[in-house]
């Protein structure tokens, strides 16, 4: 999901050296990934009033303004720094539209969250369900994806977040630990517990894979 790390480092070096167009190209590489990060976390009711692309634009403007500061002291990988800015924007957006205007927003018909891409959702379903027992067909695959999306929405905010980070964003355990300010052991344990809870919601009949999480 995130741009190639080597290419990002090259663009960061060019931006640091003041190469023309380097900053615009660097930030442009992250527009679509950030759009996915925001879209999957934006409350559906709020999403009726605020487009995820507008939030991403605000994030990129802030990143441009603070890039010199980041380049002097890059305390975390660039993509983690950008998603941290995005998380702050999401929190601010929810605070404005869910608290200050709670009644008017809650009365509106919510919309569905954006879907995961096929690769990430199929990978997670395969980890949680013994797909070898299920006939392979497009209809069944789509149904499993629908069940997965519903199950993830039923998780707690912490559980949902770490599942999205590990599977949709394909962040490593080390990156998740850094982003959540946890030890790697604590991040790993939180992830495993979230998967157990997700499987309980997804397969309440007790169907299990042979290699239990």
Secondary structure, DSSP 8 states (H G I E B T S, - for coil): ----HHHHHHHHHHHHHT-TTHHHHHHHHTHHHHHHHHHHHS-HHHHTTS-HHHHHHHHHHHHHHHHHHHHH---S-HHHHHHHHHHHHHHHHHIIIIITTHHHHHTS---------HHHHHHHHHHHS-GGGS---HHHHHHHHHHHHHHHHTS-HHHHHHHIIIIIS---HHHHHHHHT--HHHHHHHHHHHHHHHHHHHTTT----SS--
